[in-house]
Each structure stands twice: as structure tokens, then as C-alpha cells.
Amino acid sequence: MSVGYFITGTDTNVGKTLVSCTLIHALSACGKAVVGMKPVAAGHGDDGAWMDVEMLIAASNVSAPRSLINPYALIRRTAPHIAAIEMGIEIDTAVILKACRGLQDIAEIVIVEGIGGFRVPLNNRHDAGDMARSMGFPVILVVGMRLGCLNHALLTAEAVQSVGLPLAGWVANQIDPQMLDFDENVRALQQRLTCPLLGVLPFTPGVIAQEFTSLLDISSLQQVKVGTLQN
């Protein structure tokens, strides 16, 4: 069975899709068959999460049914458990796991992009962290570099480790071009996060993910024990 990575972020709109697509391109350039997955997408339109799904599909070098790539396409752009209730459905992690198994059957590596932050509720019992834990994939943390990101990054790292998942690495994504002491903040996280910095992505409006491929160092990912789905 193939392997995968779970991409989480310090918040929503911090660049999870950009990093996921860039990672797909980087792994594809190494000759790997890679497919992206967005288990839960909330919000359609040009700025909604459904567009994230389209970007993952475009970046992937393996074709797969949309039902496997995005099992839950929620209409309203709000917290996923609320959007699901409004549609009269409940997000079922078993359905998500089945879809991920299907993707593992056809690709060497599955890149799973989470929704929001690591503890975003999916239903009354489970959150995004539970989904990640059931998959067993190492986690890559996307840090949206802005004021407050140090606390958010360290708390997210603690949450990931609390469910028993390894942090494979983190990416510093400059979402605030006016952030004061940017380099010093990156260094502070390098000193405190127990995983390698995979890359620093500069603030670049309208950037295409493939243009950032050279900015990611994925060599350290080969040293991480990559998980497989639990039975």
C-alpha cells in the first residue's frame, strides 16, 4: 500500500493548498505517482475550498475519481460541522478513510490537505486531528507567518504530537508582507519545533504552486517513518 502526508495549518487561509500543490509537484519531479486529497471542502466559488480541490487535481499526476479526492463538498463556507448540518448530512470519518484507501490503491503517495486548523470539528465526536490520526500519516505543518503565529504554531505542534503522529516538517508561508521581524520569527520556530524547516515561501500574489517547487527541501521526508492507514 502507498504512503502519504497530512497537511495541516496554524489556521484557515494560511497556504495549505499552496504547500500541498507545491509538495505534489516536488514529489512528482522525483518520479513519484502522487495524488492530492481534500477530504472536506467547505464553500464554492472562486475563493472557496472547492477551488482548492480543483488546484489539487490539476497538480496531481495521477487521475482519480472526484468522489475519492473530495468525499465531502459542503456548500457554505463556514465551520465544516455547521455546513454539514445545514445540508442535512454528517461527516463520517469512515467514508473519508475508505476514499483514502482507494487513492492509495492507485498512487504511490497521497497528499491529504486538512480543513482549517488541526482541531476543527468535523461532527459532534470527531475533529480534523481524529481524521489525521486514523490515517496515521506524518504531518506537515504550514505556518502562516504573521503576528501571533509563534503561539499558533507551537500549540498546533503540541496537538499533533498529542495524538501520536510525527511532525515530518514545517513550512513558513509569508502571508503578511508587512510582518515585523520575519526572519527572527522563523528562527524562533526553528529553535522550538522538533522537525525540519522544509522551506520558506515569500509573499507572492498570484503565484503558481509549481513556481515554488525549488523552495521546498523534501530530502528530509525520506527519513520519516511514513504511516499507512489503520485497519
C-alpha positions in Angstrom: 0.0 0.0 0.0 1.2 3.5 -0.8 2.1 6.2 1.8 1.1 9.7 2.5 1.4 13.0 4.4 -1.3 15.1 6.1 -1.0 18.8 5.6 -2.3 21.0 8.4 -2.1 24.7 9.2 -2.0 27.1 12.0 -5.4 28.5 10.8 -7.5 28.7 7.8 -6.2 30.7 4.8 -2.5 30.1 5.7 -1.5 28.4 2.5 -2.3 24.7 3.0 -3.4 24.3 -0.7 -0.3 26.2 -2.0 2.0 24.0 0.0 0.1 20.8 -0.8 0.3 21.5 -4.5 3.9 22.6 -4.3 4.7 19.3 -2.5 2.9 17.3 -5.1 4.9 18.9 -7.9 8.2 18.3 -5.9 7.4 14.7 -5.4 6.3 14.3 -9.0 9.6 15.7 -10.1 11.3 12.8 -8.2 9.4 10.3 -10.3 6.6 9.6 -7.8 3.0 9.0 -8.7 1.2 11.5 -6.5 -2.4 12.4 -5.9 -3.9 15.1 -3.8 -6.9 14.7 -1.5 -9.2 17.3 0.2 -11.5 15.1 2.3 -13.7 18.1 3.3 -14.1 21.3 1.3 -16.5 24.0 2.6 -17.5 26.8 0.2 -17.9 27.0 -3.6 -16.9 29.9 -5.8 -13.6 31.5 -6.8 -12.4 31.9 -3.3 -14.0 28.8 -1.8 -12.5 25.5 -0.8 -14.0 23.8 -3.8 -11.4 25.7 -5.8 -8.7 24.1 -3.6 -9.9 20.7 -4.8 -9.5 21.9 -8.5 -6.0 23.0 -7.7 -5.1 19.7 -6.1 -6.5 17.8 -9.1 -4.5 20.0 -11.5 -1.3 19.4 -9.6 -1.6 15.7 -9.3 0.0 13.4 -11.9 -2.5 10.6 -11.1 -6.1 10.7 -12.2 -8.7 9.7 -9.6 -12.5 9.9 -9.2 -13.5 13.2 -7.6 -15.6 11.2 -5.1 -12.3 9.8 -3.7 -10.4 13.1 -3.8 -13.2 15.1 -2.2 -15.8 12.9 -0.4 -17.5 15.9 1.3 -18.1 19.1 -0.8 -20.1 21.4 1.5 -21.9 24.4 0.1 -21.4 27.2 2.7 -18.0 28.5 3.6 -18.2 28.0 7.4 -17.1 25.5 10.0 -17.5 22.1 8.4 -19.7 20.5 11.0 -22.1 23.5 10.7 -22.1 23.4 6.9 -22.8 19.7 7.0 -25.7 20.1 9.4 -27.2 22.8 7.1 -27.1 20.2 4.3 -28.7 17.6 6.4 -25.6 15.3 6.5 -22.9 14.3 8.9 -19.3 14.0 8.0 -18.3 10.3 8.5 -14.6 9.7 9.0 -15.1 6.1 7.9 -16.2 7.4 4.5 -13.1 9.5 4.4 -10.8 6.6 5.3 -12.4 4.4 2.6 -11.8 7.1 0.0 -8.2 7.5 1.1 -7.7 3.7 0.8 -9.0 4.0 -2.8 -6.4 6.7 -3.6 -3.7 4.6 -2.1 -4.6 1.8 -4.5 -3.8 4.0 -7.5 -0.9 6.3 -6.3 2.4 5.9 -4.6 1.9 9.0 -2.4 -1.3 10.6 -1.2 -1.1 14.3 0.0 -4.1 14.9 2.2 -4.9 18.6 2.8 -6.8 19.2 6.0 -9.5 21.8 6.6 -8.9 24.8 8.7 -6.7 24.0 11.7 -5.8 20.7 13.3 -8.7 20.8 15.8 -11.5 22.0 13.6 -14.7 19.9 14.4 -16.0 17.6 11.8 -19.0 16.4 13.7 -20.1 16.1 17.3 -17.4 13.5 18.1 -14.5 13.9 15.7 -12.2 16.7 14.6 -9.6 17.1 11.9 -7.0 15.7 14.3 -9.0 12.5 14.7 -9.1 12.2 10.9 -5.4 12.6 10.7 -4.7 10.1 13.5 -6.9 7.4 11.8 -4.9 7.8 8.6 -1.6 7.5 10.5 0.3 9.8 8.1 3.1 12.1 9.3 2.0 15.7 9.4 3.5 18.7 7.7 2.6 22.0 9.4 2.0 25.1 7.3 2.7 28.2 9.5 1.0 31.4 8.2 3.7 33.9 9.1 2.0 36.8 10.7 1.7 38.4 14.2 0.7 35.6 16.6 2.0 32.7 14.5 4.5 31.6 17.1 1.8 30.6 19.6 -0.4 29.1 17.0 2.4 27.0 15.5 3.6 25.7 18.9 0.1 24.8 20.1 -0.6 23.1 16.8 2.6 21.1 17.0 1.6 20.0 20.6 -1.8 19.0 19.3 -0.3 16.9 16.5 2.1 15.1 18.9 -0.7 14.5 21.4 -2.5 12.2 19.0 0.7 10.2 18.4 1.6 11.5 14.9 5.1 12.5 13.9 5.8 16.0 12.5 7.6 15.4 9.3 8.4 19.1 8.8 7.0 22.6 8.6 6.8 25.4 6.0 7.0 29.1 6.7 4.5 30.8 4.4 4.7 34.6 4.5 1.0 35.6 4.3 1.6 39.1 5.8 4.1 41.0 3.7 4.4 43.7 6.4 5.2 41.3 9.2 7.8 42.8 11.5 10.9 40.7 12.3 10.0 38.0 9.8 13.4 36.3 9.9 13.6 36.4 13.7 10.2 34.7 13.9 11.3 32.0 11.5 14.4 31.4 13.6 12.3 31.2 16.8 10.2 28.4 15.4 13.3 26.6 14.1 14.6 26.6 17.6 11.4 25.3 19.1 9.8 22.9 16.6 11.2 19.4 16.7 11.1 18.9 12.9 12.9 20.3 10.0 12.0 23.5 8.2 11.2 22.3 4.7 11.1 25.8 3.1 10.2 29.5 3.3 7.7 30.8 0.8 7.8 34.5 0.2 4.6 36.6 -0.1 3.8 36.3 -3.9 0.3 37.2 -5.0 -1.0 35.0 -7.8 1.9 32.6 -7.6 1.5 29.2 -9.3 2.5 26.3 -6.9 4.9 24.8 -9.4 7.0 28.0 -9.3 7.7 27.4 -5.6 8.9 23.8 -6.1 12.6 24.7 -5.8 11.9 26.4 -2.5 10.9 23.1 -0.7 13.6 20.7 0.5 11.9 17.3 0.6 15.1 15.3 1.2 14.3 15.0 5.0 10.9 13.5 4.3 12.6 10.3 3.2 13.9 9.9 6.8 10.4 10.0 8.3 8.7 6.7 9.0 5.7 7.2 6.8 2.4 5.8 8.1 -0.3 3.8 6.4 -4.0 3.7 7.2 -5.1 1.9 10.2 -7.4 -1.1 9.7 
